[in-house]
Amino acid sequence: MAPKKVILDTDIGSDVDDALALALVVKAPELELAGVTTVYGDVDLRARMARKLLLLAGKPEVPVCAGIRLPLLRRREVWWAGHEGQGLLDEADRDLPYDRRHAVDFIIETARANPGQITLLPIGPLTNVAAAITREPRLPELLAGIVLMGGVVRAYDGLSLPWAEHNIRCDPEAASIVFGSGARTMMVPLDVTMRVTIDRVGLERVRAGGTPFHLAVADQLARYPRFSSTGSTYTHDPLAVAVAIDPTFCHREALHVQVEILGGLTTGATVATRPQAGESAVDVCVAVDSRRFARFLVDRLAS
């Protein structure tokens, strides 16, 4: 089968899982990376990080486009961890060039040029995707689908999970647009991503790959604060990429998902219910084969 064409929309840098997700896309013969778009905060820095990793991976032809910096309604502060780019970008990369098309324009143009062929993989706040849908209302029909990391439905272990997940909470209005768009969507929420991790054994296997790309990915993982302090970290975003490659990593249920945008304590919550007549549904991952995914991820990253 021909590789599935994907656009990775990412807030790379704040959590190392975005870099791991990009690395997994690069290492996946099942996927053809049509482009990378960045979102949220310093999108220029994020674009340069993605560009640097792609150059190290021998993929200079993949376009990288910076997108929207702020949430749609400009009503929320941008969360910024502060370690973004450390260990990957140096002084020589300050002006590292990348594609100057806007991310929203790139998403729309690529979908129009490849009707029914592009799968969007948003693994950050959904601002770029919502803006693209708003500008091009036909986008949900032009896309092959959306596989996103975000949200939490608290289906089986609710008390241990938050009401709202980071990507949705950062721009709930954008998420509401995406979930209400009618696009064919698969949601990979905290319910499953909090069950998958990478540890120091995995780190050493990636590092043993030995190429500049392997070493850069391993270094980003080792530097990530949660990993450096505990010896492991969650692989939220790589799981979404893996599900785009092979949906059988997760058990899925068709649910109607709405985003809470008005609640004080629950803003950004993704409320999932059984769809009633006339309601749209998305495929929500509710269980994951953690061991199989962990083996798959490390095997691919180390290859």
LINNOR-V946457 format. One record per run of one state. SS is the DSSP state (A for helix, B for strand, O for the rest). FROM is the first residue (numbers start at 1). TO is the last residue. If there is no record, write none. Layout:
((SS,FROM,TO) (SS,FROM,TO))
This chain:
((O,1,3) (B,4,10) (O,11,16) (A,17,26) (O,27,30) (B,31,38) (O,39,42) (A,43,56) (O,57,63) (B,64,66) (O,67,90) (A,91,93) (O,94,98) (B,99,99) (O,100,102) (A,103,113) (O,114,117) (B,118,122) (O,123,126) (A,127,135) (O,136,138) (A,139,142) (O,143,144) (B,145,149) (O,150,157) (A,158,160) (O,161,163) (B,164,164) (O,165,165) (A,166,170) (O,171,171) (A,172,179) (O,180,184) (B,185,188) (O,189,189) (A,190,193) (O,194,196) (B,197,199) (A,200,207) (O,208,211) (A,212,223) (O,224,224) (A,225,230) (O,231,231) (B,232,234) (O,235,235) (A,236,245) (O,246,246) (A,247,249) (B,250,259) (O,260,268) (B,269,273) (O,274,281) (B,282,288) (O,289,289) (A,290,302) (O,303,303))
